Amino acid sequence: MLRFLLSILFLFPAAAQDKPRIKQVPPSLTSPASGTDMFKAYCSPCHGMFAKGDGPAAPALKKAPADLTRLSARNNGRFPALKVYNIIEGDPSIPAHGSKEMPVWGEVFRSMSHNEGEIKMRLNNLTKYVESIQAK
Ligand code: HEC
């Protein structure tokens, strides 16, 4: 049960004047081989289709989702791959990202499969996808 509560967050279309609300639904199944598909399914609701931090669920969050195209630019032109991997997995030793609004994907992916190789493949391919969309 807890696993499902940690699942993907989705925008719940609310009445016109209501603040958008977030509804949690079980994660849809994607191919662990496709960073693009996983990003669209799991990240774009908050970070936006183009990763600029402007997804449909963003207004419902207390903290703005990061613009994921500027990670290299903000890191002297070098993509911080290990940091990104750890943030996606949900490393509790990174207190700066412990806002709790960013889901702990390591647990979500573990709820989809107990195959460690597949979980690492998801985290690796998501990290590679984020690297591929860095602003030049
Ligand atoms: C429910 C909304 C939500 C979803 C879904 C979400 N994120 Fe985030 N993410 C956030 C928020 C909010 C922050 C910034 C707040 C913080 O620092 O904790 C963030 C921060 C990040 C950061 C850190 C950026 C930095 O400036 O260091 C990375 C990397 C990231 N997200 C990647 C992802 C990826 C990849 C996915 C999909 C697997 C994803 N996020 C899904 C809300 C979300």
Boltz pocket constraint, residues with backbone or C-beta under 6 A from the ligand:
constraints:
  - pocket:
      binder: B
      contacts: [[A, 9], [A, 38], [A, 39], [A, 42], [A, 43], [A, 44], [A, 45], [A, 46], [A, 47], [A, 57], [A, 61], [A, 63], [A, 64], [A, 65], [A, 66], [A, 67], [A, 68], [A, 83], [A, 84], [A, 87], [A, 88], [A, 96], [A, 97], [A, 98], [A, 99], [A, 100], [A, 101], [A, 102], [A, 103], [A, 105], [A, 126], [A, 130]]
      max_distance: 6.0
